[in-house]
Amino acid sequence: MTIAVPLWRKSTRSDNDGNCVEVADNLPGVVLVRDSKDRSGPTLRFTPTAWRSFLALTRAPHAD
């Protein structure tokens, strides 16, 4: 049996002072998000659909 391991990555837009999040989207049915400064801390879990919706909202133009 193969055990799936999250492959964490940072955004290419992350700054170099460590203030960013890491995302693992390689697992079936779940997207994990964690604070890069506290890797053993809490992890947020999203469905892939919810994660895509979140990303779409963050990329959408904002009304003034």
C-alpha positions, 0 to 999 in steps of 0.5 A, spaced: 500 500 500 502 506 498 501 512 503 500 519 500 504 524 503 503 532 502 507 535 497 508 542 500 509 548 496 509 556 496 507 561 492 511 564 487 509 571 489 511 569 496 516 574 500 523 572 502 521 574 510 517 567 511 510 571 511 507 566 507 502 560 506 504 553 503 499 549 499 499 541 498 494 540 492 497 533 490 492 529 495 486 526 492 480 530 494 483 535 499 487 541 499 491 543 505 494 549 507 499 551 513 503 557 515 510 556 513 513 559 519 509 554 523 509 547 519 507 543 525 501 547 527 494 547 524 492 545 517 486 548 514 483 543 509 479 544 503 475 540 498 478 542 491 472 545 489 472 550 495 479 551 494 478 553 486 472 558 488 477 561 493 482 562 488 477 565 483 475 570 488 482 572 490 483 573 483 477 577 481 477 584 480 475 588 486 469 593 486 471 600 489 
